[in-house]
């Protein structure tokens, strides 16, 4: 047996992938079309790595792998990735018939794999069938991975375009709509893109050079299993909590805050930020606010500093902190993550939420929450 640190990491990823898939697919907590395809993707990644792990440690030979347990799992992963990302961005997306064309390479190679196993078992003597068996073996061993990798490139290009379209169509703040944080998704797909390029290079080299190691790809897949399993479900949980917070906020009677300031600009500012809930927009800037109020940036900034004794940023964050406090004090959200609460209060990240909350209150959100409990 050939055990080393590399295939140990691969095995750890496989086990984690199987556990993750079982938990997600069997749990009512994660009932979502996007998470369903995420779980399938991770399980398939795990199955793909597991069969090569068995060959790598010497439990079966390379020839035995293809004649017994081999399945072209890699060929179906582009389709699962496409469905996961698309449904994550657009939960109501209706799967079109042409989408199923992405699984054609998988079905084709699956049929060839089954035929190869049958031919090997029959120990065919006919020269034509022997040559056909040899052709199928070479196709499965070399070209199926190349086709799957090229299909990945196409799918990734399409997904990058979908992400761009999503960003462009959700560039304006809407009180009743949650804009997903997709930077992590861009990074994930970019990492996958470079892994696919390495995969293509290794497959091409393997055609001409014997003994090429595929550890970089197998280890990369092990990393993806961990990363997608962790961040994918985490983001799903945060988005689900944000929807619940926003739903409750919408169900509450809207209280219009009347400004006590005699300054017209400050009254308009408070109407804009508080009554219209614009302070919940994490991308809101002084420039944007001044533009919407038909004022110059400098004049608005000076007025805020003079009348309120605060900078625009501090005033904005003070409103957000008060919003966050209302969630932290609400028993319905006692088990919600601070990330979901911070994002729904208008902050763009957990770090800015923590920093602003501590600057204004003297304690972190977790300390504030803990003090309330005690």
C-alpha positions in Angstrom: 0.0 0.0 0.0 1.2 3.5 -0.9 0.1 5.8 1.9 1.5 9.4 2.0 0.5 12.8 3.2 -1.1 13.7 -0.2 -3.5 10.8 -0.5 -4.3 11.2 3.2 -5.5 14.7 2.6 -7.5 13.4 -0.4 -9.1 10.7 1.8 -9.9 13.3 4.4 -11.6 15.4 1.8 -13.6 12.4 0.5 -14.8 11.5 3.9 -15.8 15.1 4.7 -17.6 15.3 1.3 -19.7 12.1 2.0 -20.6 13.3 5.5 -21.5 16.8 4.2 -23.6 15.3 1.4 -25.5 13.0 3.8 -26.2 15.7 6.3 -27.4 18.3 3.7 -29.5 15.9 1.6 -31.2 14.3 4.6 -31.8 17.5 6.6 -35.0 19.6 6.3 -32.9 22.6 7.4 -31.2 22.8 4.0 -34.2 22.4 1.7 -33.2 24.6 -1.2 -32.7 23.8 -4.9 -29.3 25.5 -4.9 -28.0 23.7 -1.8 -29.4 20.4 -3.2 -27.2 20.7 -6.3 -24.3 21.9 -4.1 -24.5 18.7 -2.0 -24.7 16.6 -5.2 -21.6 18.4 -6.6 -19.6 17.8 -3.5 -20.6 14.1 -3.3 -19.7 13.6 -6.9 -16.3 15.4 -6.4 -15.8 13.0 -3.5 -16.7 9.9 -5.5 -14.3 11.0 -8.3 -11.5 11.5 -5.9 -12.2 8.2 -4.0 -11.9 6.0 -7.0 -8.5 7.5 -7.9 -7.5 7.3 -4.2 -8.0 3.5 -4.3 -5.8 3.3 -7.3 -3.2 5.6 -5.9 -2.7 3.7 -2.7 -2.3 0.5 -4.7 -5.6 -1.3 -3.6 -6.4 -1.7 -7.3 -4.3 -1.3 -10.4 -4.8 1.3 -13.0 -6.3 -1.3 -15.4 -8.5 -2.7 -12.7 -9.8 0.7 -11.9 -11.3 1.1 -15.4 -12.5 -2.5 -15.7 -14.3 -2.4 -12.3 -15.3 0.7 -10.3 -14.5 3.6 -12.6 -17.3 6.0 -13.3 -16.9 9.3 -15.3 -18.0 11.4 -12.3 -15.9 14.4 -13.5 -18.0 14.7 -16.7 -21.2 15.6 -14.7 -19.7 18.1 -12.4 -19.8 21.1 -14.8 -23.6 20.6 -15.1 -24.0 20.4 -11.3 -21.8 23.5 -10.8 -23.9 25.4 -13.4 -27.1 24.5 -11.7 -25.8 25.3 -8.2 -24.5 28.8 -9.1 -27.5 29.7 -11.3 -30.0 28.7 -8.6 -28.0 30.5 -6.0 -28.2 33.7 -7.9 -31.8 33.1 -9.2 -33.7 30.8 -6.9 -36.8 30.8 -9.1 -34.8 29.9 -12.3 -36.6 27.3 -14.4 -34.2 24.7 -15.7 -34.4 24.7 -19.5 -34.2 21.7 -21.7 -31.0 22.9 -23.4 -29.3 22.8 -19.9 -29.4 19.0 -20.0 -27.1 19.1 -23.0 -24.3 19.7 -20.5 -24.7 16.1 -19.3 -24.3 14.6 -22.7 -20.5 13.9 -22.3 -21.3 12.2 -19.0 -23.9 9.9 -20.5 -21.7 9.1 -23.5 -18.7 8.2 -21.4 -20.9 6.3 -18.9 -22.1 4.1 -21.7 -18.6 3.5 -23.0 -17.4 2.7 -19.4 -20.1 0.1 -19.0 -19.3 -1.4 -22.5 -15.6 -1.6 -21.6 -16.4 -3.4 -18.4 -18.6 -5.9 -20.2 -16.0 -6.5 -23.0 -13.3 -7.1 -20.4 -15.5 -9.6 -18.6 -16.3 -11.4 -21.8 -12.6 -11.7 -22.7 -13.4 -11.1 -26.4 -11.3 -12.8 -29.1 -12.6 -11.0 -32.1 -10.0 -8.6 -33.5 -12.5 -5.9 -34.2 -14.0 -6.0 -30.7 -10.5 -6.2 -29.2 -9.6 -3.0 -31.1 -12.8 -1.4 -30.1 -12.1 -2.3 -26.4 -8.7 -0.8 -26.7 -10.1 2.4 -28.3 -12.7 2.7 -25.5 -10.0 2.2 -22.9 -7.8 5.0 -24.4 -10.8 7.3 -24.7 -11.8 6.9 -21.1 -8.3 7.1 -19.8 -7.3 10.2 -21.7 -9.9 12.1 -23.7 -12.9 12.0 -21.4 -11.0 14.2 -18.9 -10.0 16.6 -21.6 -13.6 16.9 -22.9 -14.8 17.5 -19.3 -12.2 20.1 -18.7 -13.1 22.0 -21.9 -16.7 21.8 -20.9 -15.8 23.3 -17.6 -14.2 26.3 -19.4 -17.4 26.9 -21.3 -19.6 26.6 -18.1 -17.3 28.9 -16.1 -17.4 31.6 -18.9 -21.3 31.4 -18.8 -21.3 31.6 -15.0 -19.0 34.6 -14.9 -21.4 36.3 -17.4 -24.4 35.4 -15.1 -22.6 36.9 -12.1 -21.9 40.1 -14.1 -25.5 40.3 -15.2 -26.7 39.7 -11.6 -24.4 42.6 -10.3 -25.7 44.9 -13.0 -29.3 44.1 -12.4 -29.0 44.5 -8.7 -26.8 47.6 -8.5 -29.6 49.7 -6.9 -30.6 49.5 -3.3 -34.1 48.0 -2.7 -35.5 47.8 0.8 -37.5 44.7 0.0 -34.8 42.8 -1.9 -31.6 41.2 -0.5 -28.6 41.6 -2.7 -26.4 38.6 -2.4 -22.7 38.9 -1.5 -21.1 37.2 -4.5 -17.4 38.2 -4.1 -16.7 34.7 -2.6 -18.4 33.1 -5.5 -16.2 35.0 -8.0 -13.1 33.9 -6.1 -14.3 30.3 -6.0 -15.0 30.2 -9.8 -11.6 31.9 -10.5 -9.8 29.2 -8.4 -11.7 26.5 -10.2 -10.8 28.1 -13.6 -7.1 27.9 -12.8 -7.5 24.3 -11.5 -9.1 23.4 -14.8 -6.2 24.9 -16.8 -3.8 22.8 -14.7 -6.0 19.8 -15.3 -5.9 20.3 -19.1 -2.1 20.7 -19.0 -1.7 17.4 -17.0 -4.1 15.5 -19.2 -2.2 16.6 -22.4 1.1 15.7 -20.8 -0.2 12.3 -19.7 -1.0 11.5 -23.3 2.7 11.8 -24.3 4.6 11.2 -21.0 4.2 8.3 -18.6 4.1 8.8 -14.9 2.4 12.2 -14.8 1.1 12.9 -11.3 -2.4 14.2 -10.9 -1.9 15.1 -7.2 -2.4 18.8 -7.9 -5.9 18.2 -9.3 -6.9 15.7 -6.6 -5.6 18.0 -3.9 -7.4 20.9 -5.5 -10.7 18.9 -5.5 -10.1 18.0 -1.9 -9.8 21.7 -1.1 -12.9 22.5 -3.2 -14.9 19.9 -1.2 -13.9 21.6 2.0 -14.4 25.2 0.7 -17.7 24.7 -1.0 -19.1 22.6 1.8 -18.2 25.3 4.4 -18.8 28.5 2.6 -21.7 27.4 0.5 -23.8 26.2 3.5 -22.6 29.1 5.6 -23.7 31.7 3.0 -27.0 29.8 2.6 -27.6 30.1 6.3 -26.8 33.8 6.4 -29.1 34.5 3.5 -31.9 32.6 5.1 -31.5 34.5 8.3 -31.4 37.8 6.5 -34.7 36.9 4.7 -36.3 36.2 8.1 -35.1 39.5 9.6 -36.3 41.4 6.6 -39.6 39.7 6.5 -40.3 40.6 10.2 -39.1 44.2 9.5 -41.6 44.5 6.6 -44.4 43.1 8.8 -43.9 45.8 11.4 -45.8 49.0 11.2 -43.6 51.6 9.6 -42.9 54.3 12.1 -42.2 57.7 10.4 -39.7 59.6 12.4 -40.3 63.3 12.5 -37.2 65.4 12.6 -36.8 67.8 15.5 -34.2 69.8 13.6 -35.2 73.2 12.4 -32.6 72.9 9.7 -34.3 72.1 6.4 -31.3 70.1 5.0 -31.1 67.9 8.1 -34.8 67.3 8.0 -34.5 66.2 4.4 -31.5 64.1 5.3 -33.3 62.3 8.1 -36.3 61.7 5.8 -34.0 60.3 3.2 -32.0 58.1 5.5 -34.4 57.0 8.2 -38.0 57.1 6.9 -36.9 55.8 3.4 -34.6 53.3 5.1 -31.7 54.3 2.8 -29.2 53.9 5.7 -29.6 50.2 5.2 -27.8 50.4 1.9 -24.2 49.3 2.5 -23.0 51.0 -0.6 -24.5 54.4 0.3 -22.0 57.3 0.1 -22.0 61.0 0.9 -21.7 61.7 -2.8 -24.8 59.6 -3.6 -26.8 61.1 -0.8 -25.8 64.7 -1.9 -26.8 63.8 -5.5 -30.2 62.4 -4.4 -30.9 65.5 -2.2 -29.7 67.8 -5.0 -27.0 69.3 -2.9 -23.2 69.7 -3.3 -21.1 67.2 -1.4 -19.2 69.8 0.4 -22.3 71.7 1.6 -24.0 68.6 2.8 -20.9 67.4 4.7 -20.4 70.8 6.3 -24.1 71.0 7.4 -24.0 67.5 9.0 -20.8 68.4 10.9 -22.2 71.7 12.1 -25.8 70.7 13.0 -25.2 67.1 14.2 -21.6 67.3 15.4 -20.9 64.1 13.4 -19.4 63.2 10.1 -21.7 61.7 7.5 -20.1 58.3 8.0 -20.5 58.3 11.8 -24.1 59.5 11.6 -24.9 56.7 9.1 -23.2 54.1 11.2 -25.0 55.3 14.3 -28.3 54.6 12.6 -27.1 51.2 11.6 -25.9 50.4 15.1 -29.3 51.3 16.5 -30.9 49.0 13.9 -28.6 46.2 14.8 -29.4 46.7 18.5 -33.1 46.2 17.8 -32.3 42.8 16.2 -29.8 41.8 19.0 -32.5 42.6 21.6 -35.2 40.6 19.7 -35.7 37.1 21.1 -36.7 35.9 17.6 -33.2 36.5 16.4 -31.3 35.2 19.5 -29.7 32.4 17.6 -29.0 34.3 14.4 -25.4 34.9 13.3 -23.9 38.4 13.9 -23.0 38.4 10.2 -26.7 38.2 9.1 -27.6 40.9 11.7 -24.8 43.2 10.6 -25.6 42.9 6.9 -29.3 43.5 7.5 -28.4 46.6 9.6 -26.6 48.1 6.6 -23.0 47.1 7.1 -21.1 45.4 4.3 -19.1 43.0 6.4 -18.7 41.5 9.9 -15.5 43.4 10.5 -17.0 46.8 9.7 -20.0 45.9 11.9 -17.8 45.0 14.8 -15.6 48.1 14.5 -18.5 50.5 14.1 -20.5 49.0 16.9 -17.6 49.1 19.3 -16.7 52.7 18.3 -20.2 53.9 19.1 -21.2 51.7 22.1 -17.8 50.8 23.6 -18.4 47.1 23.2 -18.6 44.5 20.4 -22.0 43.1 19.2 -21.2 39.8 20.9 -20.4 41.6 24.2 -23.6 43.6 23.9 -25.6 40.4 23.2 -23.9 38.5 26.1 -24.5 41.3 28.6 -28.2 41.3 27.7 -28.4 37.6 28.3 -26.6 37.8 31.6 
